[in-house]
Amino acid sequence: MTKLTINIIKLKENAIIPSYQTEQAAGMDLHACIDEPIIIQPLKRLMIPTGFAIELPVGYEAQIRARSGMSIKYGITMVNGIGTIDADYRGEIGVLVINLSDVPFTVEPDMRIAQMVIARYECVDFQEVDSMSQTERGTGGFGSTGANS
């Protein structure tokens, strides 16, 4: 597999560079770059800093995603589902989290709080038309194909 090189700047000395935990992982772990623990109360949201900024090549985005273990075990997930870092953004990467549990959760310094996936994307031009090709599904949506195969 070829590797993409991305420029990264540590904005804080104690920032941890994102890294893969296994050889075939798609997401790199992001760590909380904080000096002391932060408590997230139930149903509260906040941004956790990572202490770094990246320079993505044109045609790429960074997707910031929840860590599945934190979501199922503690109810900590992303406020916006998946965060998108655009290629022209040069500021610090922040992780927008929410505590969906009924108990406070403590984010510790250097804790792995999210994952980042680098993805290619296409820019599109929309072409307005009067009709579209027909498919078997057509306009059916939201359960139209049924729950069973």
C-alpha positions in Angstrom: 0.0 0.0 0.0 1.3 3.4 -0.9 1.4 6.0 1.9 0.4 9.7 1.6 2.7 12.2 3.3 0.9 14.9 5.2 2.6 17.9 6.9 1.8 18.3 10.6 2.8 21.0 13.1 2.7 20.5 16.9 1.1 23.6 18.3 1.8 22.5 21.8 4.9 20.7 23.0 2.9 17.9 24.7 0.8 17.1 21.6 0.9 13.5 20.4 1.2 12.9 16.7 -1.8 10.7 15.4 -0.9 7.1 14.9 -2.4 3.8 13.8 -2.7 1.1 16.5 -2.6 -1.8 14.1 -1.1 -2.4 10.7 -4.4 -2.4 8.8 -6.3 0.2 10.8 -8.1 2.9 8.8 -8.2 5.4 11.6 -5.4 7.0 13.5 -6.0 7.7 17.2 -6.2 11.3 18.3 -5.1 12.2 21.9 -6.4 14.9 24.2 -3.8 17.7 24.5 -4.9 19.0 27.9 -2.9 19.9 31.0 -5.4 18.5 33.5 -8.5 16.3 33.5 -11.7 17.7 32.0 -15.1 16.4 33.3 -17.9 16.2 30.7 -21.2 16.2 32.5 -24.2 14.1 31.1 -25.6 15.6 27.9 -22.9 18.3 27.8 -20.7 18.9 24.9 -17.3 20.5 24.4 -14.2 20.6 22.2 -11.1 18.7 23.2 -7.9 20.1 21.7 -5.4 17.8 20.0 -2.5 20.3 20.0 -1.6 19.9 16.3 -2.6 21.2 12.8 -2.2 19.4 9.5 -1.8 20.5 5.8 -3.9 18.2 3.7 -3.3 17.9 0.0 -6.0 19.2 -2.3 -8.6 16.5 -2.9 -8.3 15.0 0.6 -10.2 15.5 3.8 -9.7 14.3 7.4 -12.7 12.7 9.0 -12.8 12.9 12.8 -14.8 10.0 14.2 -15.8 8.7 17.5 -13.9 5.7 19.0 -16.4 2.9 19.1 -15.2 1.6 22.5 -15.8 5.0 24.2 -19.2 5.2 22.6 -20.5 1.9 23.7 -18.8 1.8 27.2 -19.1 5.4 28.2 -21.6 7.1 25.9 -18.9 9.5 24.6 -19.4 10.3 20.9 -19.1 13.1 18.4 -21.5 16.0 18.5 -21.6 16.2 14.7 -21.4 12.5 13.9 -18.3 12.8 11.8 -16.3 16.0 11.7 -14.7 17.1 8.4 -11.4 18.8 8.2 -11.0 20.5 4.8 -7.8 20.7 2.8 -7.6 24.5 3.3 -8.0 24.5 7.1 -4.7 25.2 8.9 -5.9 25.6 12.5 -5.7 23.2 15.5 -7.7 20.0 15.1 -10.4 19.9 17.8 -12.6 17.0 18.7 -16.3 17.9 19.3 -17.6 15.4 21.9 -20.8 14.9 23.8 -21.5 12.7 26.9 -24.7 10.8 26.1 -24.6 8.8 29.3 -26.2 9.6 32.6 -22.9 9.9 34.6 -20.0 12.4 34.3 -17.0 11.3 32.2 -13.4 12.4 32.8 -11.1 13.1 29.9 -7.5 12.6 31.0 -4.4 14.3 29.5 -3.1 12.2 26.5 -6.3 10.0 26.5 -7.2 8.6 23.1 -10.4 10.5 22.4 -11.3 10.0 18.7 -9.9 8.7 15.4 -9.0 10.4 12.2 -9.4 8.9 8.8 -7.9 10.5 5.7 -10.1 10.2 2.6 -10.1 11.3 -1.0 -13.1 13.2 -2.3 -14.4 14.5 -5.6 -15.7 17.9 -6.3 -18.8 18.0 -8.4 -20.7 20.3 -10.7 -24.5 19.7 -10.6 -26.3 19.5 -13.9 -30.0 20.4 -13.7 -32.1 18.1 -15.7 -35.8 17.5 -16.3 -35.8 13.7 -15.6 -33.5 10.9 -14.3 -33.0 7.3 -15.3 -35.4 4.8 -13.7 -34.4 2.2 -11.2 -36.2 -0.7 -9.5 -36.1 1.2 -6.2 -37.2 4.5 -7.6 -38.1 7.0 -5.0 -38.6 4.5 -2.2 -36.6 5.2 0.9 -36.4 4.8 4.7 -37.3 1.1 4.9 -38.7 0.7 1.4 -36.5 -2.4 0.8 -37.8 -4.1 3.9 -36.2 -5.4 7.1 -35.6 -9.0 5.8 -33.7 -10.2 2.8 
